[in-house]
Amino acid sequence: AQSVSQHNHHVILSEAASLELGCNYSYGGTVNLFWYVQYPGQHLQLLLKYFSGDPLVKGIKGFEAEFIKSKFSFNLRKPSVQWSDTAEYFCAVNARGDYKLSFGAGTTVTVRA
Amino acid sequence: GAVVSQHPSRVICKSGTSVKIECRSLDFQATTMFWYRQFPKKSLMLMATSNEGSKATYEQGVEKDKFLINHASLTLSTLTVTSAHPEDSSFYICSAGRTSGSSYEQYFGPGTRLTVT
């Protein structure tokens, strides 16, 4: 089974600061990788995903993530955050061909205006 | 597209009673739906995989007699928490799976907050 670790539990930033959230997974086979966001009081939404191809993937709202296979990492980045990016961010993984997702513990991002 | 709804959004019930939560895929058919439990400040924990027309597959440690799952149609799965106790209070989230080209994604419902008194 695969596992996912997110390094930061809570990140506090000021608007316009850059954001990077770490995500590492453990699994020996081929994986699909996801970042989800949960805004306060709302449901999980997909930010971006990686299945194959270019390891640098761009998602919605200016987010991007880079898959580094040698490091088993899929870190999420945004060059300049806004107050509206305040949310819970979850990294998730599934093994190729398996529909079940394994989630990281989540990172709470608070952006101060 | 790919909208998933849950009903109810919040429910309060007394200890010992049963509660049913519905999960619907509104604009697509989902042969597989998933039920998660989310504790405060914690990640989502997969409880079970619900397959249309067959028995659900439960994750280790999840009591199948306590959390009854039914997936009677391609757009509806239900989770019934039987004989609920205060420790069952949690946020329950469902998702519906859909294949798009060569990829498979889960679309999440808004969740149901269960409080057992």
Interface residues (C-beta under 8 A of the other chain):
Chain A: N32 Y36 Q42 H43 L44 Q45 L46 K49 F51 F90 Y99 K100 L101 S102 F103 G104 A105 G106 T108
Chain B: V4 T32 F34 K41 K42 S43 L44 M45 L46 T49 I93 S95 G97 S102 S103 Y104 E105 Q106 Y107 F108 G109 P110 G111
